[in-house]
Amino acid sequence: MDLSNPAQNNEARSAKQIFILSGQSNMAGRGGVDRHTKQWDGVVPPESSPDASKIIRLSAQLDWEVAREPLHHDIDTKKTCGVCPGMSFANAVKERVGVIGLVPCAVGGTAIKEWARGTHLYENMVKRAKAAVHGGGEIKAVLWYQGESDTSSQEDVESYKENMETLICNVRADLNLPSLPLIQVAIASGDAKYLEKIREYTERN
């Protein structure tokens, strides 16, 4: 099946398995982006290659299209986007899952409090998630990669667990999916003084 073909794309949309990609820069994709020039080198590793028969993405205009890096180019528009974990995840599970619909929502440099219910980031994520199921498909999980912006103070660290639990409850309630999994990726960068505490939380949950 070629998802770039409109007729076949419509058929795939009715059976797709949907994954929401959210969080901050590591999910938005900085792979291959030069720290100094802020330019992406354009290199796509094999595990992140596009697959027109299996993997689609929801654009900023809420249209389905063949997914390719950088996945967040029209979402995290104030930063240069490169390779993110979304495509490698999709390629790893596509044979077991079938057609995968990725919904990029991540924005670099954002703290957990900026994803509280009522904020632009949260409401846009929910809006995109709801739009993703129009025409068919099922939301299988939220992939969450965030926490670096909450490692700079003791106050942020202490409130992270509660804020994260509230986010999970709100997403499940607003999408009417009470058992929706939220898969957290353990962070690997941030202020070393508090990094381990945030990482410990993400690894336990």
N, C-alpha and C positions, 0 to 999 in steps of 0.2 A: 504493500500500500504506500502510495506517495502522498504525503500530507500537503505538498505544494499544489496538488491537483484539487480544485475546489469541490468536486463531487465526492472524492474520496476523503477529503478533509472533513466534510459534513458528517460522513459516516463515522469517522474516528472520534469526532467531538462527542457523539452520543455515548461512547463507551470509555472515554478517557479516565484515567486515575489522576487526580489533581493533587499537587503538592505546592503549598504556599512557602515561598522563600522570603524570610524576613530577618531583621536585625540591623547591623551596621556595616562598616566597610568590608570586613572579611566575607560577609555574605554578598554584599553588593559587587565585590570582585575587584581586587587590586593586583591580581597575579599578572606579572609582566609589565606593570606600570612603573616607570622610572621615578624614583623619589625626587630627583632634581628637575628633570624636564617635564614631569607630569604627563608623559606620553606613553601610550600602550605600544608594546613592541609588535603586536599583532600575531604573536606565536600562540597557537592553540595546541596543547598536548593531546596525544591520541585519546586519552580517557575523557576528554572534553569535546570531542569532535561531534558535529551535528549528525543527526540521523533523521532524514526526511520521512522515514517510514514509521518512526516510533515516538519522537519527542517534539512537542510544540510548546510555545510560550504565549502568554497573554500580554499583548503590547500595552503601552500607556493609553492607547485609544480603545482598549478592551476588545481587540481583534485577535483571533488565534492565527499564529504563523509558525513556520518551522523555526525551532529554537536553535540559536547559535550564539557564541560568545561575541561581544560581551552582553550577557543576558540583561543587565540592568542599565544599558546605555540610555534608555529613554525614561528611566525611573529616578536614578541617582544622578540627576543632570548637572549638579553643581560641582561634581568631581569627575575625574577621568576613570572610567571603569575598564577593567580587564577581565581576566579569567576568575570565575567564582566557583564555589563547590557544587552549584546546581546541576551543571551538565555532567560532571563526573558521577554524581549521585544517580542521575537519571540513566546514564549508560550502564551503571552497575546493576540496576534493578529492572531494566526494561524487559528482559527476557522472561522474568517472573510476573511482571505487572501488566505488560501490554503497552498500549499507547499511553504516554505520560504527558500531562499538561502542567507546565511549570508557571507559577504566578509570581514573578519577581516583585518585591515590595521593599527591599532593604534600602536604607539611606545611611551613608557614612557619617561617622562622628556623632551618632545619636545615643543618648543615655536612656536607661529603662523608663525613666519618668516621662520622656518624650513620646512613649508608646502607651500612655494611659488612655483609657476610654475618654472620648471627647476631643483628643488632640487630632491634628491633621493627619499625622502618620498612622495612628490607629484606625481612624475612620476610613482613610483611603485603603488600608489593608483589608478591612471588612468589606468595603464596597467592591474591591477587586475580587475578593474571594466569592462573594455572592454572584458577581457577573460571570465568574468562571464556570458556574454550574448551569447557566442558561443554555439550553439546547442539549443538556445531558452531561453525564459525568458525575464523579463522586470525589469529594475532598477526603483524602486519605490521611494527611498529616500536615502540620506546620513544621518547617525546618528553621530553627532559630539559632543564629550565630551572632551573639551580642554580649557585651559586658566590659569591653575595654574602656569605655567612657565612664564606667562606674568604679574604676580602680584608683581614683585620685584622692579620695577622702574616706575617713572612717565612717562618716555619716552616710555616704552613698553605699558603702559596703553593708552597713547594718540594715539599711532599708531595702537592699536588693532582693532578698528572699521574699519579703512580703509583696513587693512590687511585681515580682515575677509570678507569684502565685495568683495575684489579682488579675494579671494579664491573661493567664491561662483560663481562669474562670470566666472572664469577660468574653474572650474569643469563643469559647465553647457555647456560652449563652447566646451571643449575638449571631452565631452561625447555626444555632439550634442543633449542635452536635456535642452532646454532653460527654461523650467518650473520646473526642478527637485527640489523638496523640500530638504532643508538641515535643519534637526531638531537638534537644539542645546540644550544640557543639561546644566542647570545652575550649575556652579562649587560650590563645598562645602568646598574646602580646599585651602590654599595658604597663602601668606603674608597678614595679616589682614589690613595692611596699604592701600593696593590697591585692596584687594579682592572684596569689595563691588562695585567698579566701573566696574570691569570686569563682575561681576554677574549681575549688572543692565543692561549692554549691552546685555548679552545672554538672559535675561528674556524679553527684549523688542523686540527681533528679532527672 
